[in-house]
Amino acid sequence: MGIEFADVTKRYPDGTVAVDGLSMTIEDGTITVFVGPSGCGKTTSLRMINRMVEPTSGRVLLDGKDVRDSDPAVLRRGIGYVIQHAGLFPHRTVLDNVATVPLLSGWGKRKARDRAAELMEIVGLPAELGKRYPAQLSGGQRQRVGVARALAADSPVLLMDEPFSAVDPIVREGLQDELLRLQSQLGKTIVFVTHDIDEAVRLGDRVAVMRVGGKLAQYGTPSDVLRSPVDDFVASFVGKDRGYRGLSFVDSAGVEVKDVATVRVGEPVPAPVSDWLLAINDADQPRGWLPPESTVEGSLTEGDLVAGGSLYQQGTAIRGALDAALSSPAGLGVVADAEGRVVGVVTARQVLDVIEGRS
Ligand SMILES: Nc1ncnc2c1ncn2[C@@H]1O[C@H](COP(=O)(O)OP(=O)(O)OP(=O)(O)O)[C@@H](O)[C@H]1O
């Protein structure tokens, strides 16, 4: 089910223009991510799809039909919706929260609960939590219940407003992976809001970068946005490509691995530090990153370092290379051999080039 914004503007009663002349088409079966700084109109745009917010002018079309022609309650029942603070029913058990929509759709209690149990497993919740009440869960667990509940609706359109923002990075990555895996099976039209560009390029088939004032700054594939930002705002939002050069070779997955400047923990650091330096230990394993402009008195200690991102092990699935690049504070994904020794680095752009067959 595709979605179209046709010159949509939303001005709130106090005069705030939250969305200004938005025109874009969201393709059926894709994940489209609205990303941008706080207050740029992402949530407002999302809520105009299910009529929680009505446009001041312009039209929102769902499957070619103006959403204003649908009864809001009926429209919302047919669209899954996940929000940051999951909005669970406090007096229902977790299992019954997840089973809400199947029950409303007339499934028997048993079947609805079986499905809910399956969904809990899918989002990584232990079965025994099903008997608890939402207040007895951590924030991250509640969030996963919210995702499971929205998936239970099994609607062709899923709206997700910062669904993973409140969970810790490891859990968040797991949820992102689950979402991608589910999406590869289900092919829903997912509209996802985040302020996190890494999350946006990781999840999005298309990324819509918005700027404050409710204007669409750029709309394209993650690689379009990373490779060819249309202006300085988008360029600074997606982060600069640090253009590393050096000796390189091509990994078995086709990624060109470049040299990286390293410093060793326990040894003095030559001044000045003008770029990110990768800190390694005596076994040549990565320990973290030393930021530009750092001053280190005496020998380098782990306390001087910024924690590194994930490691990409040479020859493993290329996805890991992208994760390593996107999760690295230096924008450089660390490539390691089977013993965890540093081989070199890759950038997200390089990996995207390989994925797209352009290099
Ligand atoms: N009900 C409202 N009344 C008045 N102004 C509002 C209302 N809701 C949102 N706004 C304003 O509209 C603008 C866009 O808000 P919106 O929540 O859509 O942005 P956002 O990009 O989702 O931000 P965030 O990432 O902080 O949630 C902001 O300036 C916000 O203050």
The ligand as an ORCA input file, in Angstrom:
! r2SCAN-3c Opt
* xyz 0 1
  N       0.120     20.158     19.070
  C       1.048     21.072     18.723
  N       0.795     22.396     18.842
  C       1.709     23.319     18.492
  N       2.924     23.013     17.975
  C       3.223     21.721     17.835
  C       2.317     20.681     18.205
  N       2.903     19.487     17.945
  C       4.123     19.771     17.454
  N       4.316     21.109     17.373
  C       5.499     21.803     16.864
  O       5.651     21.478     15.505
  C       7.035     21.317     15.173
  C       7.262     19.921     14.644
  O       7.007     18.973     15.680
  P       7.151     17.410     15.464
  O       6.815     16.755     16.737
  O       6.420     17.008     14.250
  O       8.704     17.310     15.192
  P       9.692     16.079     15.270
  O      10.631     16.249     14.128
  O       8.945     14.818     15.358
  O      10.466     16.376     16.614
  P      11.050     15.387     17.744
  O      12.140     14.598     17.102
  O      11.556     16.353     18.783
  O       9.898     14.560     18.212
  C       7.792     21.621     16.453
  O       8.184     22.969     16.423
  C       6.777     21.375     17.536
  O       7.047     22.172     18.652
*
